[in-house]
Amino acid sequence: MANMAPQPHAESVIGKPFMFASESMRELMHAVQQVAPTNAGVLITGESGCGKELIARALHQYSLRCNNPWIDVNAAALPEHLVESELFGYEKGAFSGAESTKQGLFELAHTGTLFLDEVGELDPRTQVKLLRVLDGVSYYRLGGVRKVLVDVRVVAATSRDLAEEMKQGAFRRELYYRLSQVYLKVPPLRERPEDIRPLAQLFLRESAPASRFSTEALEALERYSWPGNVRELKNVVVIAGVRAKGPEITRADLPAEISAQVSAPNGTTPTRLKEMEQQMILQTLAKTGGSFERAATMLGISTRTLSRKLKRYGIEDADRNVRE
């Protein structure tokens, strides 16, 4: 009896649609539901655009704080001189332009969840203050004389290798361990091709509900490696819906780098993508001095997957020094 294709799972996460079909995402969401009711700090890692914010939103939705505030901020989007005042607030007259008292994001998130995206961008001074707040210590607003005490569950995310930055002294060791009481990794889209089709159809329903994909267009989307992950897929779908001359989106309506992909004889991943993947793996191994664990982390795959790929390429005996 033929294996049935995995059925996509769809739900709404704090007002945003969320869909997946891959086993890796099912396992990740199971982990989310297990840790969500606790107050443990959660660090979500993964490549840019892979869906870390949706995982953070799911943690809040399934938590006991779900009816309380959800506040999110991207640390990389804040000017360095404003990060501390945005997070912890300030009093009137604390600095030039502070014409009134302003609550910080921690206060706004009181009894709820604060999502710190790209937490690796925080400067050392802010890291120290953040660590104290996470340890339950009250703090002062900028220019303040009264301490503020908040009850906030912090969920952090990063696309950077914080473990490596910690070793180099760029990220505080104590803060890293405090944030990563629970560690969740979102796999890149190229590692879960089963999610491409349902996600593409979801984005098309949102942006051009009267349109549909041709079979060839969907196959082209599934063959592409998606270096920009889910964010890139969404942008491509939206643009294709605009470019299409009729209700059906054809392969010709897709960007050239996607529409030009041709199936290999066995209908699997195109040869060009295999060559690109092999080159990327070898370059990453060279950067890490041959460390399987560090290379796997940088590539966003497990050491077992890395070993399997190297065996497939016939590069070397990939079993050596592999640990899960």
C-alpha positions as CSV (number, residue, x, y, z in Angstrom):
1,M,0.0,0.0,0.0
2,A,1.5,3.4,-1.0
3,N,2.5,5.8,1.7
4,M,0.0,8.7,2.1
5,A,1.4,12.2,1.9
6,P,1.4,14.0,5.2
7,Q,-1.7,16.1,5.7
8,P,-1.0,19.8,6.5
9,H,-2.0,21.1,9.9
10,A,-3.4,24.6,10.0
11,E,-4.2,26.8,13.0
12,S,-4.2,30.5,14.0
13,V,-1.5,31.7,16.3
14,I,-2.4,35.0,18.0
15,G,-4.2,36.1,14.8
16,K,-1.6,34.8,12.4
17,P,-2.2,31.7,10.2
18,F,0.2,28.9,10.7
19,M,0.5,25.8,8.6
20,F,2.9,22.8,8.3
21,A,3.0,19.2,7.1
22,S,6.5,18.0,7.9
23,E,7.3,15.7,10.7
24,S,10.1,18.0,12.0
25,M,7.5,20.8,12.5
26,R,5.1,18.4,14.2
27,E,7.8,17.4,16.6
28,L,8.7,21.1,17.2
29,M,5.0,22.0,17.9
30,H,4.7,19.1,20.3
31,A,7.7,20.5,22.2
32,V,6.1,24.0,22.2
33,Q,2.9,22.6,23.7
34,Q,4.9,20.8,26.4
35,V,7.0,23.8,27.5
36,A,4.3,26.5,27.0
37,P,2.5,26.1,30.4
38,T,5.8,26.5,32.3
39,N,7.6,29.7,33.1
40,A,10.9,28.5,31.7
41,G,12.9,30.8,29.6
42,V,12.9,29.7,25.9
43,L,15.6,30.5,23.3
44,I,14.4,29.9,19.7
45,T,17.1,29.6,17.1
46,G,17.1,29.3,13.3
47,E,17.9,31.0,10.1
48,S,16.4,34.3,9.3
49,G,12.9,34.0,7.9
50,C,12.3,30.5,9.0
51,G,9.4,31.3,11.4
52,K,10.9,31.9,14.9
53,E,8.3,34.5,15.7
54,L,5.4,32.2,15.0
55,I,6.9,29.6,17.4
56,A,7.2,32.3,20.0
57,R,3.6,33.3,19.5
58,A,2.5,29.7,19.8
59,L,4.4,29.5,23.1
60,H,2.3,32.4,24.4
61,Q,-1.0,31.1,23.0
62,Y,-0.6,27.7,24.7
63,S,0.7,29.3,27.9
64,L,-1.2,30.1,31.1
65,R,-0.5,33.8,30.2
66,C,-2.4,33.6,26.9
67,N,-5.1,36.1,28.0
68,N,-2.4,38.6,29.2
69,P,-0.2,40.9,27.1
70,W,1.9,39.8,24.2
71,I,4.7,42.3,23.5
72,D,7.4,41.8,20.8
73,V,10.4,43.7,19.8
74,N,13.3,43.2,17.4
75,A,16.5,44.2,19.1
76,A,18.3,44.6,15.7
77,A,15.7,47.2,14.6
78,L,16.3,49.5,17.6
79,P,19.0,52.1,17.5
80,E,21.6,51.2,20.1
81,H,21.1,54.3,22.2
82,L,17.3,53.6,22.5
83,V,17.4,49.9,23.4
84,E,17.6,50.5,27.2
85,S,14.9,53.2,27.2
86,E,12.6,51.1,25.1
87,L,12.9,48.0,27.2
88,F,12.9,49.6,30.7
89,G,11.2,53.0,30.1
90,Y,12.2,56.4,31.2
91,E,11.0,59.3,33.4
92,K,10.2,62.8,32.2
93,G,13.3,64.8,31.7
94,A,15.6,61.8,31.8
95,F,17.2,62.9,28.6
96,S,16.7,65.5,25.8
97,G,13.4,64.9,24.2
98,A,11.9,62.9,27.2
99,E,8.9,65.2,27.6
100,S,6.8,62.7,29.5
101,T,7.2,59.5,31.5
102,K,7.1,56.3,29.3
103,Q,6.6,52.8,30.4
104,G,9.1,50.3,29.0
105,L,8.2,47.1,27.1
106,F,8.8,45.0,30.3
107,E,6.1,47.0,32.1
108,L,3.8,46.7,29.1
109,A,4.3,43.0,29.1
110,H,3.6,42.6,32.9
111,T,1.9,39.2,33.6
112,G,2.3,38.3,29.9
113,T,5.0,37.4,27.4
114,L,7.9,39.6,26.0
115,F,9.4,38.3,22.8
116,L,12.9,39.5,22.3
117,D,13.8,38.8,18.6
118,E,17.5,38.9,17.6
119,V,18.5,39.0,21.3
120,G,22.2,38.6,20.2
121,E,22.2,42.3,19.1
122,L,21.9,43.6,22.6
123,D,24.9,45.6,23.9
124,P,26.8,44.3,27.0
125,R,25.3,46.9,29.3
126,T,21.7,46.0,28.4
127,Q,22.6,42.3,28.7
128,V,23.5,42.9,32.4
129,K,20.3,44.7,33.1
130,L,18.3,42.1,31.3
131,L,19.9,39.3,33.3
132,R,18.9,41.0,36.6
133,V,15.3,41.5,35.5
134,L,15.1,37.8,34.4
135,D,16.4,36.9,37.9
136,G,13.5,38.7,39.4
137,V,15.3,41.9,40.5
138,S,13.5,45.2,40.3
139,Y,15.0,48.0,38.2
140,Y,14.8,51.7,37.7
141,R,13.5,53.4,34.6
142,L,16.0,55.8,33.0
143,G,16.2,58.8,35.3
144,G,13.8,57.1,37.8
145,V,14.0,57.1,41.6
146,R,11.4,54.3,42.2
147,K,12.1,50.7,41.4
148,V,9.8,48.7,39.0
149,L,9.1,45.0,39.6
150,V,7.5,43.0,36.8
151,D,6.3,39.5,36.2
152,V,7.2,38.7,32.6
153,R,7.9,35.5,30.7
154,V,10.7,36.2,28.3
155,V,11.0,34.3,25.0
156,A,14.1,35.1,23.0
157,A,15.1,34.3,19.4
158,T,18.3,34.7,17.4
159,S,19.7,33.8,14.0
160,R,23.2,34.1,15.4
161,D,25.4,31.4,17.0
162,L,25.1,32.7,20.6
163,A,27.1,29.7,22.0
164,E,30.1,30.7,19.8
165,E,29.7,34.4,20.7
166,M,29.6,33.5,24.3
167,K,32.9,31.7,23.9
168,Q,34.3,34.9,22.3
169,G,33.0,37.1,25.1
170,A,30.5,38.9,22.9
171,F,27.5,37.5,24.8
172,R,27.2,37.0,28.6
173,R,27.5,33.4,29.6
174,E,25.0,33.8,32.5
175,L,22.4,35.4,30.2
176,Y,22.8,32.7,27.6
177,Y,22.1,30.0,30.1
178,R,19.2,32.0,31.6
179,L,17.5,32.5,28.2
180,S,18.1,29.0,27.0
181,Q,16.5,27.0,29.9
182,V,14.6,25.4,27.0
183,Y,16.2,25.4,23.5
184,L,14.0,25.2,20.4
185,K,15.4,25.1,16.9
186,V,13.3,25.9,13.9
187,P,14.5,23.9,10.8
188,P,15.1,25.8,7.6
189,L,12.5,25.4,4.8
190,R,14.9,23.4,2.6
191,E,15.0,20.8,5.4
192,R,11.2,20.4,5.4
193,P,10.0,20.5,1.7
194,E,6.7,19.0,2.7
195,D,5.8,22.4,4.1
196,I,6.4,24.4,0.8
197,R,3.2,23.5,-1.0
198,P,0.7,24.1,1.9
199,L,2.5,27.3,2.8
200,A,2.5,28.6,-0.8
201,Q,-1.2,27.9,-1.1
202,L,-1.8,29.6,2.3
203,F,0.0,32.7,1.2
204,L,-1.8,32.7,-2.2
205,R,-5.2,32.6,-0.4
206,E,-4.2,35.6,1.6
207,S,-2.8,37.7,-1.2
208,A,-4.8,36.6,-4.3
209,P,-7.7,34.4,-3.2
210,A,-9.0,34.1,-6.8
211,S,-5.7,32.7,-8.1
212,R,-4.4,29.2,-8.2
213,F,-1.0,27.5,-9.0
214,S,-0.4,25.3,-12.0
215,T,1.1,21.9,-11.2
216,E,4.4,22.9,-12.8
217,A,4.6,26.1,-10.7
218,L,4.1,24.1,-7.5
219,E,6.7,21.6,-8.5
220,A,9.2,24.4,-9.2
221,L,8.5,25.9,-5.8
222,E,9.2,22.5,-4.2
223,R,12.5,22.1,-6.0
224,Y,13.9,25.5,-5.0
225,S,16.3,25.6,-1.9
226,W,14.7,28.8,-0.3
227,P,17.8,30.5,1.2
228,G,15.4,33.2,2.6
229,N,13.1,30.5,4.0
230,V,9.4,31.1,4.7
231,R,9.7,34.9,4.3
232,E,11.2,34.5,0.8
233,L,8.5,32.0,-0.1
234,K,5.8,34.5,0.9
235,N,7.3,37.3,-1.1
236,V,7.6,35.1,-4.2
237,V,4.0,34.0,-3.9
238,V,2.7,37.6,-3.5
239,I,4.8,38.8,-6.5
240,A,3.7,35.9,-8.7
241,G,0.1,36.6,-8.0
242,V,0.6,40.2,-9.2
243,R,2.6,39.1,-12.3
244,A,0.1,36.4,-13.4
245,K,-1.9,37.3,-16.5
246,G,-4.9,35.1,-15.5
247,P,-6.2,33.2,-12.5
248,E,-3.6,30.5,-12.9
249,I,0.0,31.1,-11.8
250,T,2.4,29.3,-14.1
251,R,6.0,28.5,-13.8
252,A,6.8,31.5,-16.1
253,D,5.3,33.8,-13.4
254,L,7.9,32.8,-10.9
255,P,11.4,34.4,-10.5
256,A,13.9,33.1,-13.0
257,E,16.1,31.4,-10.4
258,I,13.0,29.3,-9.4
259,S,11.4,28.7,-12.8
260,A,14.7,27.6,-14.4
261,Q,15.1,24.7,-12.0
262,V,14.7,21.3,-13.9
263,S,14.0,18.0,-12.2
264,A,16.7,15.4,-12.2
265,P,15.9,12.1,-13.9
266,N,14.6,10.6,-10.8
267,G,12.4,13.6,-10.1
268,T,14.2,14.6,-6.9
269,T,16.4,17.5,-6.0
270,P,18.0,19.3,-9.1
271,T,21.7,18.5,-9.7
272,R,22.5,22.2,-9.4
273,L,21.1,22.4,-5.9
274,K,23.0,19.3,-4.9
275,E,26.2,20.9,-6.1
276,M,25.4,24.1,-4.2
277,E,24.6,22.2,-1.1
278,Q,27.8,20.2,-1.3
279,Q,29.9,23.3,-1.7
280,M,28.1,25.0,1.2
281,I,28.8,22.0,3.5
282,L,32.4,21.8,2.6
283,Q,32.9,25.5,3.1
284,T,31.2,25.4,6.5
285,L,33.3,22.4,7.6
286,A,36.5,24.3,6.6
287,K,35.4,27.3,8.6
288,T,34.8,25.1,11.7
289,G,38.1,23.3,11.3
290,G,36.2,20.0,10.6
291,S,34.0,20.2,13.7
292,F,30.8,18.3,12.8
293,E,28.8,19.7,15.7
294,R,29.6,23.4,14.9
295,A,29.2,22.9,11.1
296,A,25.8,21.2,11.7
297,T,24.7,24.1,13.9
298,M,25.8,26.7,11.3
299,L,24.0,24.8,8.6
300,G,20.8,24.4,10.6
301,I,20.8,20.6,10.4
302,S,21.6,17.7,12.8
303,T,25.0,16.0,12.9
304,R,23.3,12.8,11.7
305,T,21.9,14.6,8.6
306,L,25.3,16.1,7.9
307,S,26.9,12.7,8.1
308,R,24.3,11.3,5.8
309,K,24.8,14.0,3.2
310,L,28.6,13.5,3.2
311,K,28.2,9.8,2.7
312,R,25.9,10.5,-0.2
313,Y,28.6,12.7,-1.8
314,G,31.2,10.0,-1.1
315,I,33.5,12.6,0.4
316,E,34.8,10.7,3.5
317,D,33.8,8.3,6.3
318,A,31.3,10.7,7.8
319,D,30.6,8.5,10.9
320,R,33.7,9.6,12.7
321,N,33.2,11.9,15.7
322,V,29.5,12.3,15.0
323,R,27.4,12.8,18.2
324,E,23.8,13.5,18.6
